[in-house]
């Protein structure tokens, strides 16, 4: 299993938030399918349309897909391994 971080922007009338989700999957495509299911999006390929957005958090927010990257988590050397650090591959 690989670990992917999916980036998206969530916005309502007053606020704009940069968000991400960590998803474990076999491939980038399967990670996007899982994220689409979590976000109630019918087809994950819609994420690649720059004009596509979906309703986030029960219609109060609108969200736009920004990207996906494979990441790796390692133990933090500064805190004797009690924390984790994300490293982009």
Residue frames relative to the residue before (quaternion, step in Angstrom):
aa qw qx qy qz dx dy dz
X 1.0000 0.0000 0.0000 0.0000 0.00 0.00 0.00
X 0.2416 -0.7488 0.6029 0.1320 3.52 -1.05 0.85
X 0.3348 -0.7174 0.5724 0.2135 3.55 -1.26 0.36
X 0.0804 -0.7988 0.5962 -0.0002 3.55 -0.85 1.05
X 0.1984 -0.7342 0.6327 0.1458 3.53 -1.21 0.59
X 0.1638 -0.7851 0.5947 0.0562 3.54 -0.76 1.13
X 0.2058 -0.7941 0.5669 0.0751 3.55 -0.78 1.10
X 0.1203 0.7752 -0.6149 0.0806 3.56 -1.06 0.80
X 0.3638 -0.6958 0.5728 0.2355 3.54 -1.31 0.38
X 0.1276 -0.7729 0.6198 0.0462 3.54 -0.95 0.96
X 0.0223 0.8337 -0.5448 0.0872 3.57 -0.73 1.05
X 0.0681 -0.7382 0.6658 0.0843 3.53 -1.22 0.65
X 0.7889 -0.3297 0.1957 0.4802 3.60 -1.17 -0.22
X 0.8025 0.3253 -0.1389 0.4805 3.58 0.96 -0.83
X 0.8017 0.2699 -0.1077 0.5223 3.59 1.08 -0.61
X 0.1232 -0.7395 0.6559 0.0883 3.50 -1.35 0.47
X 0.0426 -0.8113 0.5828 -0.0184 3.56 -0.73 1.09
X 0.2953 -0.7084 0.6130 0.1878 3.53 -1.09 0.80
X 0.0515 -0.8343 0.5469 -0.0463 3.57 -0.53 1.21
X 0.0479 -0.7761 0.6248 0.0707 3.52 -1.32 0.24
X 0.1922 -0.7470 0.6272 0.1082 3.53 -1.28 0.53
X 0.2771 -0.7291 0.6031 0.1671 3.54 -1.06 0.82
X 0.0183 0.8051 -0.5890 0.0674 3.57 -0.73 1.10
X 0.2606 -0.7380 0.6038 0.1515 3.54 -1.00 0.90
X 0.1803 0.7729 -0.5833 0.1726 3.54 -0.83 1.07
X 0.6268 -0.5526 0.4042 0.3720 3.55 -1.32 0.29
X 0.8067 0.0327 0.0267 0.5895 3.58 1.06 -0.78
X 0.6824 -0.4636 0.3691 0.4280 3.54 -1.34 0.19
X 0.6429 0.5388 -0.3147 0.4442 3.57 0.98 -0.84
X 0.6901 0.4578 -0.2901 0.4796 3.60 0.89 -0.87
X 0.5975 0.5396 -0.3643 0.4680 3.62 1.12 -0.54
X 0.6602 0.4951 -0.3039 0.4761 3.58 0.98 -0.83
X 0.6215 0.5291 -0.3416 0.4660 3.59 1.05 -0.69
X 0.6515 0.5053 -0.3137 0.4710 3.60 0.97 -0.82
X 0.6588 0.5009 -0.3036 0.4721 3.56 0.97 -0.87
X 0.6256 0.5315 -0.3349 0.4626 3.60 1.02 -0.76
X 0.6501 0.5079 -0.3132 0.4704 3.57 0.99 -0.82
X 0.6483 0.5133 -0.3107 0.4687 3.60 0.99 -0.84
X 0.7424 0.4177 -0.2033 0.4828 3.57 1.06 -0.81
X 0.4173 -0.7248 0.4419 0.3245 3.59 1.33 0.04
X 0.3875 0.6687 -0.5143 0.3718 3.56 0.97 0.98
X 0.4847 -0.7166 0.4230 0.2695 3.58 -0.74 1.06
X 0.8148 0.0752 0.0003 0.5748 3.60 0.86 -0.96
X 0.4572 -0.7161 0.4589 0.2599 3.58 -0.67 1.09
X 0.5814 0.6034 -0.3752 0.3963 3.62 1.13 -0.50
X 0.5362 0.6249 -0.3977 0.4048 3.59 1.24 -0.36
X 0.5518 0.6304 -0.3884 0.3838 3.60 1.14 -0.55
X 0.6909 0.4987 -0.2800 0.4422 3.60 1.08 -0.64
X 0.5360 0.5584 -0.4167 0.4768 3.59 1.30 0.04
X 0.4071 -0.7614 0.4471 0.2337 3.61 -0.46 1.17
X 0.6847 0.4661 -0.2869 0.4813 3.62 1.21 -0.35
X 0.5326 0.6474 -0.3988 0.3717 3.59 1.28 -0.10
X 0.0715 0.7580 -0.6473 0.0366 3.55 -1.10 0.79
X 0.1970 -0.7663 0.5990 0.1226 3.54 -1.25 0.38
X 0.5416 -0.6015 0.4743 0.3463 3.54 -1.29 0.40
X 0.1312 -0.7946 0.5926 0.0174 3.52 -0.83 1.09
X 0.8384 0.1369 -0.1184 0.5141 3.61 -1.06 0.71
X 0.7084 -0.5071 0.2647 0.4134 3.56 0.65 1.18
X 0.7497 -0.4694 0.2014 0.4208 3.57 0.80 1.13
X 0.5251 0.6283 -0.4330 0.3768 3.63 1.17 0.01
X 0.7770 0.2577 -0.1074 0.5642 3.56 1.15 -0.65
X 0.2430 -0.7088 0.6344 0.1899 3.53 -1.30 0.42
X 0.1502 -0.8093 0.5653 0.0544 3.58 -0.99 0.79
X 0.1585 -0.7647 0.6220 0.0569 3.54 -1.20 0.79
X 0.4265 -0.6946 0.5265 0.2418 3.57 -0.92 0.97
X 0.1639 -0.8038 0.5667 0.0765 3.59 -0.97 0.88
X 0.7760 -0.3069 0.2116 0.5088 3.62 0.95 -0.67
X 0.2341 -0.7377 0.6149 0.1510 3.51 -1.38 0.11
X 0.0036 -0.7832 0.6215 -0.0185 3.57 -1.06 0.83
X 0.4252 -0.6456 0.5623 0.2935 3.51 -1.20 0.59
X 0.0560 -0.8040 0.5919 -0.0080 3.58 -0.89 0.96
X 0.2133 -0.7417 0.6221 0.1318 3.52 -1.33 0.31
X 0.2290 -0.7625 0.5886 0.1405 3.59 -1.02 0.77
X 0.0569 -0.7828 0.6196 0.0108 3.56 -0.97 0.92
X 0.5897 -0.5662 0.4327 0.3799 3.56 -1.22 0.40
X 0.4937 -0.6673 0.4783 0.2867 3.55 -1.02 0.83
X 0.3597 -0.7548 0.5038 0.2171 3.63 -0.69 1.02
X 0.6461 0.5565 -0.3153 0.4165 3.60 1.16 -0.51
X 0.7702 0.3103 -0.1781 0.5280 3.59 1.11 -0.57
X 0.5578 -0.6506 0.3554 0.3732 3.58 1.18 0.64
X 0.7276 -0.4785 0.2448 0.4263 3.56 1.01 0.79
X 0.4879 0.6679 -0.4500 0.3366 3.63 1.16 0.16
X 0.7354 0.3361 -0.2124 0.5488 3.60 1.21 -0.40
X 0.3224 -0.7272 0.5659 0.2165 3.55 -1.30 0.09
X 0.2135 -0.7579 0.6076 0.1038 3.52 -1.16 0.75
X 0.3257 -0.7364 0.5612 0.1915 3.56 -0.96 0.89
X 0.0734 -0.7756 0.6268 0.0134 3.57 -0.94 0.97
X 0.3461 -0.7288 0.5499 0.2160 3.57 -0.83 0.97
X 0.3779 -0.7332 0.5224 0.2161 3.57 -0.96 0.85
